[in-house]
Amino acid sequence: QVQLVESGGGLVQAGDSLRLSCAHSGRAFSSYYMGWFRQAPGKEREFVAATSWSGSNTDYADSVKGRFTCSSDNAKNTVYLQMDSLKPEDTAVYYCAAGPARSQFTIRITGEEYHYWGQGTQVTVSS
């Protein structure tokens, strides 16, 4: 079993930065690809960013490319989402997710391919 706990959300102004953390416990961290998704009120959940457990592969939604950076610290079993130049449209609950990886390069961008989810952390960006 895998447990994921997000932290780092909050209320910020447009243009500010936040760093979300996702602590992974349970089975070996190196066995999972990791992703970030978000869901705004009245909208469907959407993909934000993903990384292979090795960090060698990453992918981002077009809406956050150049502003968000997904990284991992295997020694701490933690994945981060650095969010810069935040916009009001980034307001959402952000979820961390994990899925079983076949290799250190495996990466996925669809929520259905993730097996474990955190409880979510609220990010609110005011204009």
DSSP file (Angstrom, degrees, kcal/mol; ACC not computed):
  #  RESIDUE AA STRUCTURE BP1 BP2  ACC     N-H-->O    O-->H-N    N-H-->O    O-->H-N    TCO  KAPPA ALPHA  PHI   PSI    X-CA   Y-CA   Z-CA
    1    1 A Q              0   0    0      0, 0.0    26,-0.9     0, 0.0     2,-0.4   0.000 360.0 360.0 360.0 147.1    0.0    0.0    0.0
    2    2 A V  E     -A   26   0A   0     24,-0.2     2,-0.4    96,-0.1    24,-0.2  -0.962 360.0-161.4-122.1 134.5    1.1    3.5   -0.8
    3    3 A Q  E     -A   25   0A   0     22,-2.7    22,-2.5    -2,-0.4     2,-0.4  -0.953   5.3-167.5-115.3 136.2    0.2    6.7    1.2
    4    4 A L  E     -A   24   0A   0     -2,-0.4     2,-0.5   113,-0.4   115,-0.5  -0.983   3.3-173.8-124.4 130.6    0.6   10.1   -0.3
    5    5 A V  E     -A   23   0A   0     18,-1.9    18,-2.6    -2,-0.4     2,-0.2  -0.966   8.8-158.2-129.4 116.6    0.4   13.3    1.7
    6    6 A E  E     +A   22   0A   0     -2,-0.5     2,-0.3    16,-0.2    16,-0.2  -0.582  17.1 165.3 -89.9 154.1    0.5   16.7    0.0
    7    7 A S  E     +A   21   0A   0     14,-2.0    14,-2.7    -2,-0.2   114,-0.1  -0.969  39.6  69.4-155.1 166.1    1.4   20.0    1.7
    8    8 A G        +     0   0    0     -2,-0.3    11,-0.3     1,-0.3    14,-0.0   0.381  59.7 134.7 105.9  -3.3    2.3   23.5    0.8
    9    9 A G        +     0   0    0     12,-0.1     2,-0.3     9,-0.1    -1,-0.3  -0.167  22.2 127.2 -70.8 172.6   -0.9   24.9   -0.6
   10   10 A G  E     -d  123   0B   0    112,-0.9   114,-2.8   111,-0.1     2,-0.5  -0.988  57.4 -59.7 167.6-170.7   -2.2   28.3    0.4
   11   11 A L  E     +d  124   0B   0     -2,-0.3     2,-0.3   112,-0.2   114,-0.2  -0.915  55.7 158.4-106.8 122.9   -3.5   31.7   -0.6
   12   12 A V  E     -d  125   0B   0    112,-2.8   114,-3.0    -2,-0.5     2,-0.2  -0.847  37.0-106.0-135.5 171.0   -1.2   33.8   -2.7
   13   13 A Q  E >   -d  126   0B   0     -2,-0.3     3,-2.3   112,-0.2    73,-0.2  -0.645  50.5 -79.6 -96.9 158.6   -1.4   36.7   -5.1
   14   14 A A  T 3  S+     0   0    0    112,-2.4    73,-0.2     1,-0.3    -1,-0.1  -0.296 119.6  27.9 -54.7 135.2   -1.0   36.6   -8.9
   15   15 A G  T 3  S+     0   0    0     71,-2.9    70,-0.6     1,-0.3    -1,-0.3   0.205  96.8 116.9  94.8 -14.8    2.6   36.4   -9.8
   16   16 A D    <   -     0   0    0     -3,-2.3    70,-2.3    70,-0.2    -1,-0.3  -0.154  57.8-125.0 -77.7 177.4    3.7   34.7   -6.6
   17   17 A S        -     0   0    0     67,-0.2     2,-0.3    68,-0.2    67,-0.2  -0.898  21.5-178.2-124.4 153.5    5.2   31.3   -6.1
   18   18 A L  E     - B   0  83A   0     65,-2.3    65,-3.4    -2,-0.3     2,-0.5  -0.982  15.3-147.5-143.3 151.2    4.3   28.2   -4.1
   19   19 A R  E     - B   0  82A   0     -2,-0.3     2,-0.3   -11,-0.3    63,-0.2  -0.971  12.7-159.0-122.7 118.8    6.0   24.8   -3.7
   20   20 A L  E     - B   0  81A   0     61,-2.5    61,-2.3    -2,-0.5     2,-0.4  -0.709   7.0-158.2 -90.8 144.8    3.9   21.8   -3.1
   21   21 A S  E     -AB   7  80A   0    -14,-2.7   -14,-2.0    -2,-0.3     2,-0.4  -0.928   8.1-164.2-121.7 148.4    5.3   18.7   -1.6
   22   22 A C  E     -AB   6  79A   0     57,-2.1    57,-2.2    -2,-0.4     2,-0.5  -0.925   9.4-156.0-134.2 108.5    4.1   15.1   -1.7
   23   23 A A  E     -AB   5  78A   0    -18,-2.6   -18,-1.9    -2,-0.4     2,-0.5  -0.737  10.2-156.5 -88.1 127.7    5.5   12.7    0.8
   24   24 A H  E     +A    4   0A   0     53,-3.0     2,-0.3    -2,-0.5   -20,-0.2  -0.898  17.3 170.1-108.9 125.2    5.3    9.1   -0.4
   25   25 A S  E     +A    3   0A   0    -22,-2.5   -22,-2.7    -2,-0.5     2,-0.5  -0.928  41.0  44.0-132.4 159.9    5.3    6.2    2.1
   26   26 A G  E    S+A    2   0A   0     -2,-0.3   -24,-0.2   -24,-0.2     3,-0.2  -0.950  97.5  28.6 114.2-127.3    4.7    2.5    1.8
   27   27 A R  S    S-     0   0    0    -26,-0.9   -24,-0.1    -2,-0.5     4,-0.1  -0.208 109.2 -56.1 -71.2 164.5    6.2    0.5   -0.9
   28   28 A A    >   -     0   0    0      1,-0.2     3,-2.0     2,-0.1    -1,-0.2  -0.072  42.2-143.6 -49.4 124.6    9.5    1.5   -2.6
   29   29 A F  G >  S+     0   0    0      1,-0.3     3,-1.6    -3,-0.2    -1,-0.2   0.831  97.7  65.2 -56.5 -34.5    9.4    5.0   -4.0
   30   30 A S  G 3  S+     0   0    0      1,-0.3    -1,-0.3    44,-0.1    23,-0.1   0.507  89.9  67.2 -72.7  -1.9   11.5    3.9   -6.9
   31   31 A S  G <  S+     0   0    0     -3,-2.0    70,-3.6    22,-0.1     2,-0.4   0.404  94.2  70.6 -94.4   3.4    8.7    1.6   -8.1
   32   32 A Y  E <   -E  100   0B   0     -3,-1.6     2,-0.3    68,-0.3    66,-0.0  -0.933  65.0-142.1-129.6 141.3    6.3    4.5   -9.0
   33   33 A Y  E     -E   99   0B   0     66,-2.7    66,-2.3    -2,-0.4     2,-0.3  -0.725  32.3-145.0 -86.6 152.8    5.8    7.2  -11.5
   34   34 A M  E     +EF  98  51B   0     17,-2.6    17,-2.8    -2,-0.3     2,-0.3  -0.899  19.0 178.8-125.4 147.9    4.4   10.3   -9.9
   35   35 A G  E     -EF  97  50B   0     62,-2.4    62,-2.4    -2,-0.3     2,-0.4  -0.966  21.1-139.2-145.4 162.1    2.0   13.0  -11.1
   36   36 A W  E     +EF  96  49B   0     13,-3.5    12,-2.6    -2,-0.3    13,-1.7  -0.985  23.8 174.0-121.7 134.0    0.2   16.1  -10.1
   37   37 A F  E     -EF  95  47B   0     58,-2.7    58,-3.1    -2,-0.4     2,-0.3  -0.871  10.7-157.2-129.4 164.5   -3.4   16.8  -11.0
   38   38 A R  E     -EF  94  46B   0      8,-2.3     8,-3.0    -2,-0.3     2,-0.4  -0.986   6.8-160.9-144.0 155.7   -5.8   19.6  -10.1
   39   39 A Q  E     -E   93   0B   0     54,-2.1    54,-2.3    -2,-0.3     6,-0.2  -0.953   7.9-161.3-140.6 118.8   -9.5   20.2   -9.9
   40   40 A A    >   -     0   0    0      4,-0.4     3,-2.3    -2,-0.4    52,-0.1  -0.610  44.9 -76.7 -91.9 156.7  -11.1   23.6   -9.9
   41   41 A P  T 3  S+     0   0    0      0, 0.0    -1,-0.1     0, 0.0     3,-0.1  -0.296 118.3   6.6 -55.9 128.7  -14.7   24.1   -8.7
   42   42 A G  T 3  S+     0   0    0      1,-0.3     2,-0.3    -3,-0.1    -3,-0.0   0.519 113.8 100.2  77.9   5.1  -17.2   23.0  -11.3
   43   43 A K  S <  S-     0   0    0     -3,-2.3    -1,-0.3     1,-0.0     2,-0.1  -0.814  75.0-103.8-121.7 162.3  -14.5   21.6  -13.5
   44   44 A E        -     0   0    0     -2,-0.3    -4,-0.4     1,-0.1     2,-0.1  -0.427  47.4 -89.9 -78.1 157.1  -13.1   18.2  -14.3
   45   45 A R        -     0   0    0     -6,-0.2     2,-0.3    -2,-0.1    -6,-0.2  -0.410  50.4-163.7 -62.6 140.7   -9.8   17.0  -12.9
   46   46 A E  E     -F   38   0B   0     -8,-3.0    -8,-2.3    -2,-0.1     2,-0.2  -0.957  21.7-105.7-133.2 151.9   -6.9   17.8  -15.2
   47   47 A F  E     +F   37   0B   0     -2,-0.3   -10,-0.2   -10,-0.2     3,-0.1  -0.466  35.2 168.9 -70.6 140.7   -3.3   16.8  -15.6
   48   48 A V  E     -     0   0B   0    -12,-2.6    13,-2.5     1,-0.4     2,-0.3   0.700  58.0 -23.6-116.5 -55.3   -0.7   19.2  -14.4
   49   49 A A  E     -FG  36  60B   0    -13,-1.7   -13,-3.5    11,-0.2    -1,-0.4  -0.989  50.6-166.9-160.1 157.2    2.7   17.5  -14.4
   50   50 A A  E     -FG  35  59B   0      9,-2.1     9,-1.9    -2,-0.3     2,-0.3  -0.990   1.4-169.4-149.2 155.4    4.3   14.1  -14.1
   51   51 A T  E     -FG  34  58B   0    -17,-2.8   -17,-2.6    -2,-0.3     7,-0.2  -0.997  25.7-118.7-144.2 146.5    7.8   12.7  -13.5
   52   52 A S    >   -     0   0    0      5,-2.3     3,-1.4    -2,-0.3   -19,-0.2  -0.442  41.0-107.0 -72.7 159.9    9.4    9.3  -13.7
   53   53 A W  T 3  S+     0   0    0     50,-0.3    -1,-0.1    53,-0.3    51,-0.1   0.819 122.2  52.0 -63.7 -27.3   10.7    8.0  -10.4
   54   54 A S  T 3  S-     0   0    0     50,-1.0    -1,-0.3    49,-0.1    51,-0.1   0.666 107.5-127.0 -78.9 -15.8   14.2    8.6  -11.6
   55   55 A G  S <  S+     0   0    0     -3,-1.4    -2,-0.1    49,-0.2    50,-0.1   0.467  78.9 117.5  82.8   0.5   13.4   12.2  -12.6
   56   56 A S  S    S+     0   0    0     48,-0.4     2,-0.4     1,-0.1    49,-0.1   0.770  72.6  43.5 -75.5 -24.4   14.8   11.6  -16.1
   57   57 A N        +     0   0    0     47,-0.3    -5,-2.3    49,-0.1     2,-0.3  -0.972  65.0 166.8-122.8 136.2   11.4   12.2  -17.7
   58   58 A T  E     -G   51   0B   0     -2,-0.4     2,-0.3    -7,-0.2    -7,-0.2  -0.970   9.5-171.5-139.7 157.8    8.9   14.9  -17.0
   59   59 A D  E     -G   50   0B   0     -9,-1.9    -9,-2.1    -2,-0.3     2,-0.3  -0.990   4.4-165.0-148.3 152.5    5.8   16.3  -18.8
   60   60 A Y  E     -G   49   0B   0     -2,-0.3   -11,-0.2   -11,-0.2     2,-0.1  -0.970  27.9-105.5-139.0 150.3    3.6   19.2  -18.2
   61   61 A A    >>  -     0   0    0    -13,-2.5     3,-1.8    -2,-0.3     4,-1.1  -0.466  37.9-117.3 -66.8 147.9    0.2   20.5  -19.3
   62   62 A D  T 34 S+     0   0    0      1,-0.3     3,-0.4     2,-0.2    -1,-0.1   0.843 112.4  63.6 -57.3 -33.1    0.5   23.3  -21.8
   63   63 A S  T 34 S+     0   0    0      1,-0.2    -1,-0.3     3,-0.0   -15,-0.0   0.672 113.2  31.9 -68.6 -16.4   -1.1   25.7  -19.4
   64   64 A V  T X> S+     0   0    0     -3,-1.8     3,-2.3   -16,-0.2     4,-2.3   0.460  83.4 127.4-120.0  -4.2    1.7   25.4  -16.9
   65   65 A K  T 3< S+     0   0    0     -4,-1.1     4,-0.1    -3,-0.4   -16,-0.0  -0.290  81.0  16.8 -58.0 134.9    4.8   24.8  -19.1
   66   66 A G  T 34 S+     0   0    0      2,-0.4    -1,-0.3     1,-0.1     3,-0.1   0.285 126.0  58.8  86.0 -11.6    7.5   27.3  -18.3
   67   67 A R  T <4 S+     0   0    0     -3,-2.3    17,-2.2     1,-0.2     2,-0.3   0.691  97.9  53.3-116.4 -34.0    5.9   28.2  -15.0
   68   68 A F  E  <  -C   83   0A   0     -4,-2.3    -2,-0.4    15,-0.2     2,-0.4  -0.807  59.7-165.6-108.7 146.9    5.7   24.9  -13.0
   69   69 A T  E     -C   82   0A   0     13,-2.4    13,-3.1    -2,-0.3     2,-0.5  -0.990   4.9-158.0-134.1 125.9    8.6   22.4  -12.3
   70   70 A C  E     +C   81   0A   0     -2,-0.4     2,-0.3    11,-0.2    11,-0.2  -0.879  24.5 159.4-103.1 130.3    8.1   18.9  -11.1
   71   71 A S  E     -C   80   0A   0      9,-1.8     9,-3.3    -2,-0.5     2,-0.4  -0.934  24.3-143.0-144.9 166.6   11.0   17.2   -9.3
   72   72 A S  E     -C   79   0A   0     -2,-0.3     2,-0.5     7,-0.2     7,-0.2  -0.976   7.8-156.3-135.9 149.2   11.7   14.4   -6.9
   73   73 A D  E >>> -C   78   0A   0      5,-3.0     5,-1.8    -2,-0.4     3,-1.0  -0.903  10.9-172.0-121.3  98.2   14.0   13.7   -4.1
   74   74 A N  G >45S+     0   0    0     -2,-0.5     3,-0.6     1,-0.3   -45,-0.1   0.818  83.0  60.6 -64.8 -30.3   14.4   10.0   -3.8
   75   75 A A  G 345S+     0   0    0      1,-0.2    -1,-0.3    -3,-0.1    -2,-0.0   0.815 114.9  35.4 -65.8 -28.2   16.3   10.2   -0.6
   76   76 A K  G <45S-     0   0    0     -3,-1.0    -1,-0.2     2,-0.2    -2,-0.2   0.386 104.1-127.8-103.8   1.3   13.3   11.9    1.0
   77   77 A N  T <<5 +     0   0    0     -4,-0.6   -53,-3.0    -3,-0.6     2,-0.4   0.913  67.1 132.0  51.2  45.4   10.6    9.9   -0.9
   78   78 A T  E   < -BC  23  73A   0     -5,-1.8    -5,-3.0   -55,-0.2     2,-0.4  -0.978  46.5-157.8-134.1 140.0    9.1   13.2   -1.8
   79   79 A V  E     -BC  22  72A   0    -57,-2.2   -57,-2.1    -2,-0.4     2,-0.3  -0.923  16.4-157.2-113.6 143.0    7.9   14.8   -5.0
   80   80 A Y  E     -BC  21  71A   0     -9,-3.3    -9,-1.8    -2,-0.4     2,-0.4  -0.863  14.8-159.7-120.7 152.2    7.7   18.6   -5.5
   81   81 A L  E     -BC  20  70A   0    -61,-2.3   -61,-2.5    -2,-0.3     2,-0.6  -0.894  13.2-161.5-128.9 102.9    5.7   20.9   -7.7
   82   82 A Q  E     -BC  19  69A   0    -13,-3.1   -13,-2.4    -2,-0.4     2,-0.6  -0.749   9.0-166.0 -84.4 121.4    7.4   24.3   -7.9
   83   83 A M  E     +BC  18  68A   0    -65,-3.4   -65,-2.3    -2,-0.6     2,-0.3  -0.935  10.5 175.2-117.0 114.0    4.8   26.8   -9.1
   84   84 A D        +     0   0    0    -17,-2.2   -67,-0.2    -2,-0.6   -68,-0.1  -0.735  60.2  21.5-113.0 162.5    6.0   30.2  -10.3
   85   85 A S  S    S-     0   0    0    -70,-0.6    -1,-0.2    -2,-0.3   -68,-0.2   0.903  85.1-158.6  48.9  49.2    4.2   33.1  -11.9
   86   86 A L        -     0   0    0    -70,-2.3   -71,-2.9    -3,-0.3   -70,-0.2  -0.230   7.7-158.0 -63.3 146.8    0.9   31.9  -10.5
   87   87 A K    >   -     0   0    0    -73,-0.2     3,-2.2   -72,-0.1     4,-0.2  -0.848  31.2-110.8-121.1 156.9   -2.3   33.0  -12.1
   88   88 A P  G >  S+     0   0    0      0, 0.0     3,-1.8     0, 0.0    37,-0.4   0.842 117.2  63.4 -56.3 -32.0   -5.9   33.1  -10.8
   89   89 A E  G 3  S+     0   0    0      1,-0.3   -49,-0.0   -49,-0.0    -3,-0.0   0.556  88.6  69.8 -72.0  -5.5   -6.8   30.3  -13.2
   90   90 A D  G <  S+     0   0    0     -3,-2.2    -1,-0.3    35,-0.1     2,-0.2   0.522  70.6 121.3 -83.3  -6.6   -4.3   28.1  -11.3
   91   91 A T    <   +     0   0    0     -3,-1.8     2,-0.3    -4,-0.2    33,-0.2  -0.404  40.5 105.0 -61.5 124.6   -6.7   28.1   -8.4
   92   92 A A  E    S- H   0 123B   0     31,-2.0    31,-2.7    -2,-0.2     2,-0.6  -0.969  76.4 -79.4-178.4 171.1   -7.7   24.5   -7.6
   93   93 A V  E     -EH  39 122B   0    -54,-2.3   -54,-2.1    -2,-0.3     2,-0.5  -0.870  48.7-146.2 -88.8 127.9   -7.3   21.6   -5.3
   94   94 A Y  E     -EH  38 121B   0     27,-3.0    27,-2.0    -2,-0.6     2,-0.4  -0.838  13.4-164.0-102.6 131.6   -4.0   19.9   -6.2
   95   95 A Y  E     -E   37   0B   0    -58,-3.1   -58,-2.7    -2,-0.5     2,-0.4  -0.919  10.9-146.9-118.3 139.2   -3.6   16.2   -5.9
   96   96 A C  E     -E   36   0B   0     -2,-0.4    22,-2.4   -60,-0.2     2,-0.3  -0.797  24.1-176.2 -95.6 144.2   -0.5   14.1   -5.9
   97   97 A A  E     -EI  35 117B   0    -62,-2.4   -62,-2.4    -2,-0.4     2,-0.3  -0.971  12.7-158.7-143.3 156.9   -0.8   10.6   -7.5
   98   98 A A  E     -EI  34 116B   0     18,-2.2    18,-2.2    -2,-0.3    17,-1.7  -0.987   6.7-176.7-137.6 145.8    1.4    7.5   -7.9
   99   99 A G  E     -E   33   0B   0    -66,-2.3   -66,-2.7    -2,-0.3     2,-0.2  -0.987  38.8 -91.7-140.8 151.7    1.3    4.6  -10.3
  100  100 A P  E     -E   32   0B   0      0, 0.0     2,-0.4     0, 0.0   -68,-0.3  -0.418  42.5-149.8 -68.0 128.5    3.4    1.4  -10.6
  101  101 A A        -     0   0    0    -70,-3.6     3,-0.1    -2,-0.2   -49,-0.0  -0.780  18.2-160.6-103.1 141.1    6.3    1.9  -13.0
  102  102 A R  S    S+     0   0    0     -2,-0.4     2,-0.3     1,-0.1    -1,-0.1   0.673  81.0   9.7 -87.6 -20.0    7.9   -0.8  -15.2
  103  103 A S  S >  S-     0   0    0    -72,-0.1     3,-1.2     1,-0.0   -50,-0.3  -0.950  81.2-100.7-151.0 169.7   11.1    1.2  -15.6
  104  104 A Q  T 3  S+     0   0    0     -2,-0.3   -50,-1.0     1,-0.2   -48,-0.4   0.581 120.9  53.4 -69.9  -8.1   12.9    4.3  -14.4
  105  105 A F  T 3  S+     0   0    0    -53,-0.1    -1,-0.2   -52,-0.1   -53,-0.1   0.505  78.1 122.7-103.6  -6.6   11.7    6.1  -17.5
  106  106 A T    <   +     0   0    0     -3,-1.2     2,-0.3   -55,-0.1   -53,-0.3  -0.307  32.3 168.6 -64.1 136.0    8.0    5.4  -17.2
  107  107 A I        -     0   0    0    -55,-0.1     2,-0.3   -74,-0.1   -55,-0.1  -0.992  12.8-168.0-146.6 145.1    5.7    8.4  -17.1
  108  108 A R        -     0   0    0     -2,-0.3   -49,-0.1   -74,-0.2   -57,-0.1  -0.978  14.6-173.4-137.2 149.0    1.9    8.8  -17.4
  109  109 A I        +     0   0    0     -2,-0.3     2,-0.4   -74,-0.1   -62,-0.1   0.393  61.4  86.8-123.4   1.4   -0.4   11.8  -17.9
  110  110 A T  S >  S-     0   0    0      1,-0.1     3,-1.7   -64,-0.1     4,-0.1  -0.881  70.0-138.1-106.7 136.9   -3.9   10.3  -17.6
  111  111 A G  G >  S+     0   0    0     -2,-0.4     3,-1.9     1,-0.3    -1,-0.1   0.805  98.7  67.7 -60.3 -31.4   -5.5   10.0  -14.2
  112  112 A E  G 3  S+     0   0    0      1,-0.3    -1,-0.3    -3,-0.0     0, 0.0   0.708  94.2  59.6 -64.3 -18.7   -6.9    6.6  -14.9
  113  113 A E  G <  S+     0   0    0     -3,-1.7     2,-0.4   -14,-0.0    -1,-0.3   0.367  88.3  89.4 -91.5   4.8   -3.3    5.2  -14.9
  114  114 A Y    <   -     0   0    0     -3,-1.9   -15,-0.3     1,-0.1     3,-0.1  -0.872  52.8-172.3-105.8 137.1   -2.6    6.2  -11.4
  115  115 A H        +     0   0    0    -17,-1.7     2,-0.4    -2,-0.4   -16,-0.2   0.732  66.7  46.3 -99.1 -26.0   -3.4    3.9   -8.5
  116  116 A Y  E     -I   98   0B   0    -18,-2.2   -18,-2.2  -115,-0.0     2,-0.3  -0.942  61.6-172.8-127.7 142.4   -2.9    6.0   -5.4
  117  117 A W  E     -I   97   0B   0     -2,-0.4  -113,-0.4   -20,-0.2   -20,-0.2  -0.970  17.2-132.1-134.9 146.2   -4.0    9.5   -4.6
  118  118 A G        -     0   0    0    -22,-2.4  -113,-0.2    -2,-0.3     3,-0.1  -0.257  35.4-103.1 -83.2-179.3   -3.3   12.0   -1.9
  119  119 A Q        -     0   0    0   -115,-0.5  -114,-0.1     1,-0.1   -24,-0.1   0.623  62.4-116.8 -84.5 -13.5   -6.0   14.0   -0.1
  120  120 A G        -     0   0    0    -24,-0.1     2,-0.4     1,-0.1   -25,-0.2   0.112  16.3-126.4  94.6 151.7   -5.3   17.2   -2.0
  121  121 A T  E     - H   0  94B   0    -27,-2.0   -27,-3.0  -114,-0.1     2,-0.3  -1.000  23.9-120.0-137.1 135.5   -4.1   20.7   -1.0
  122  122 A Q  E     - H   0  93B   0     -2,-0.4  -112,-0.9   -29,-0.2     2,-0.5  -0.559  23.6-172.2 -81.1 132.3   -5.9   23.9   -1.8
  123  123 A V  E     -dH  10  92B   0    -31,-2.7   -31,-2.0    -2,-0.3     2,-0.5  -0.992   5.0-177.0-121.0 123.3   -4.1   26.5   -3.9
  124  124 A T  E     -d   11   0B   0   -114,-2.8  -112,-2.8    -2,-0.5     2,-0.6  -0.982   6.1-168.6-124.2 124.7   -5.9   29.9   -4.3
  125  125 A V  E     -d   12   0B   0     -2,-0.5     2,-0.3   -37,-0.4  -112,-0.2  -0.949   9.4-156.2-116.2 117.5   -4.5   32.7   -6.4
  126  126 A S  E      d   13   0B   0   -114,-3.0  -112,-2.4    -2,-0.6    -2,-0.0  -0.637 360.0 360.0 -92.3 150.3   -6.0   36.1   -6.0
  127  127 A S              0   0    0     -2,-0.3    -1,-0.1  -114,-0.2  -114,-0.1   0.449 360.0 360.0 -88.4 360.0   -5.9   38.7   -8.8
